[in-house]
Amino acid sequence: MFKNKDVIVFSPHPDDETLGCGGLLMKLKKEKNNLHWIIFTTIKEEEGWDRNHVSNKKKQIRKVSKKCKQMSRTSFRFFRKR
């Protein structure tokens, strides 16, 4: 397949990329490709979400971001509308 390439994954929500193409991403990572996750989402109380739900989702996003920073050849970006 590909080797030593940059692979960019766009996902509307955290974990959609894992459910949709997790096996492929693992294979690409194993073959020394650089993986870049870009997640587009928003979650705010002002949008009608429960405070605990918002807090839990933000914790999940921070956890994923921290883990990606620890992994070699992997980056993570979280974009949300302001």
Residue pairs with C-beta under 8 A, 6 or more apart in sequence:
1 27
1 28
1 31
2 28
2 31
2 33
3 31
3 32
3 33
4 32
4 33
4 34
5 33
5 34
6 33
6 34
6 36
7 25
7 28
7 33
7 34
7 35
7 36
8 36
8 38
9 17
9 21
9 25
9 35
9 36
9 37
9 38
10 38
10 40
11 17
11 20
11 37
11 38
11 39
11 40
12 39
12 40
12 41
13 39
13 41
14 39
14 41
14 57
14 60
14 61
14 64
17 25
17 37
17 39
18 25
25 35
28 35
29 35
29 73
29 74
32 73
33 73
34 73
34 74
34 75
35 73
35 74
35 75
36 74
36 75
36 76
36 77
37 64
37 68
37 74
37 75
37 76
37 77
38 77
38 79
39 61
39 76
39 77
39 78
39 79
40 79
40 80
41 78
41 80
42 80
42 81
43 49
43 53
43 54
43 57
43 58
43 80
44 54
45 51
45 54
61 78
64 76
65 76
65 78
68 74
68 75
68 76
69 75
69 76
